[in-house]
């Protein structure tokens, strides 16, 4: 699937948020040792994390059913949903540090 110019910056943001979330999770894991990941998190954070992952997964599924056009003037809604969901996930993971 080609990456159209209008979506490129959104994909760059997604990658940055994936890195930020991974770093937050790594820091959390190094802090808790052998304890269960997420065990001590607020229920609201766990629920929001679940909902964000579900939204990202659904958007990825839906994205595979679309075809970008070279004359697009805006990003596909699925790309924006993925960006926003990954950002929410990163925010939750970095809150746990």
C-alpha positions as a printed NumPy array, in Angstrom:
array([[  0.   ,   0.   ,   0.   ],
       [  1.605,   3.288,  -1.013],
       [  2.009,   6.071,   1.503],
       [  0.59 ,   9.254,   0.106],
       [  2.315,  12.528,   0.866],
       [ -0.615,  13.916,   2.841],
       [ -0.402,  10.96 ,   5.294],
       [  3.37 ,  10.904,   5.67 ],
       [  3.546,  13.346,   8.568],
       [  0.83 ,  11.451,  10.418],
       [  2.804,   8.228,  10.063],
       [  5.902,  10.   ,  11.397],
       [  3.831,  11.078,  14.43 ],
       [  2.622,   7.492,  14.917],
       [  6.189,   6.2  ,  14.912],
       [  7.284,   8.847,  17.437],
       [  4.396,   7.947,  19.748],
       [  5.161,   4.225,  19.462],
       [  8.727,   4.981,  20.554],
       [  7.528,   7.196,  23.401],
       [  5.103,   4.539,  24.61 ],
       [  7.739,   1.806,  24.392],
       [ 10.168,   3.893,  26.425],
       [  7.504,   4.54 ,  29.058],
       [  6.657,   0.847,  29.251],
       [ 10.333,  -0.101,  29.529],
       [ 10.779,   2.381,  32.381],
       [  7.685,   1.046,  34.114],
       [  8.882,  -2.551,  33.783],
       [ 12.3  ,  -1.656,  35.161],
       [ 10.565,  -0.059,  38.158],
       [  8.19 ,  -2.912,  38.991],
       [ 10.617,  -5.793,  38.546],
       [  8.803,  -9.139,  38.536],
       [  5.385,  -7.695,  39.35 ],
       [  2.496,  -7.893,  36.93 ],
       [  2.462,  -5.104,  34.351],
       [ -0.644,  -2.997,  34.855],
       [ -1.585,  -4.631,  38.129],
       [ -1.319,  -1.414,  40.112],
       [ -2.629,   0.917,  37.432],
       [ -5.828,   2.85 ,  37.99 ],
       [ -8.852,   1.064,  36.561],
       [ -9.557,   4.061,  34.316],
       [ -6.09 ,   3.781,  32.723],
       [ -6.542,   0.071,  32.05 ],
       [ -9.963,   0.664,  30.521],
       [ -8.681,   3.532,  28.381],
       [ -5.71 ,   1.417,  27.269],
       [ -8.024,  -1.417,  26.242],
       [-10.302,   0.951,  24.332],
       [ -7.363,   2.624,  22.592],
       [ -5.87 ,  -0.701,  21.487],
       [ -9.272,  -1.837,  20.236],
       [ -9.701,   1.393,  18.275],
       [ -6.236,   1.107,  16.731],
       [ -6.841,  -2.512,  15.79 ],
       [-10.174,  -1.728,  14.167],
       [ -8.667,   1.22 ,  12.287],
       [ -5.808,  -0.981,  11.028],
       [ -8.339,  -3.521,   9.799],
       [-10.37 ,  -0.819,   8.082],
       [ -7.265,   0.805,   6.588],
       [ -6.457,  -2.391,   4.72 ],
       [ -9.82 ,  -2.071,   2.982],
       [ -9.062,   1.384,   1.594],
       [ -6.876,   2.552,  -1.229],
       [ -5.176,   5.957,  -1.087],
       [ -5.309,   8.19 ,  -4.103],
       [ -2.462,  10.389,  -5.261],
       [ -4.761,  13.406,  -5.479],
       [ -6.027,  13.119,  -1.886],
       [ -6.235,  16.416,  -0.043],
       [ -6.532,  14.933,   3.429],
       [ -5.483,  11.819,   5.282],
       [ -7.809,   8.857,   5.413],
       [ -9.852,   8.801,   8.632],
       [ -8.339,   5.437,   9.562],
       [ -4.827,   6.933,   9.585],
       [ -6.   ,   9.697,  11.915],
       [ -7.714,   7.175,  14.19 ],
       [ -4.521,   5.135,  14.384],
       [ -2.491,   8.265,  15.135],
       [ -4.854,   9.372,  17.886],
       [ -5.117,   5.883,  19.39 ],
       [ -1.375,   5.309,  19.451],
       [ -0.964,   8.725,  21.081],
       [ -3.488,   7.748,  23.782],
       [ -1.649,   4.472,  24.364],
       [  1.688,   6.29 ,  24.691],
       [  0.14 ,   8.805,  27.102],
       [ -1.189,   6.011,  29.312],
       [  2.08 ,   4.089,  29.295],
       [  4.166,   7.135,  30.141],
       [  1.804,   8.037,  33.015],
       [  2.756,   4.8  ,  34.738],
       [  6.43 ,   5.769,  35.171]])
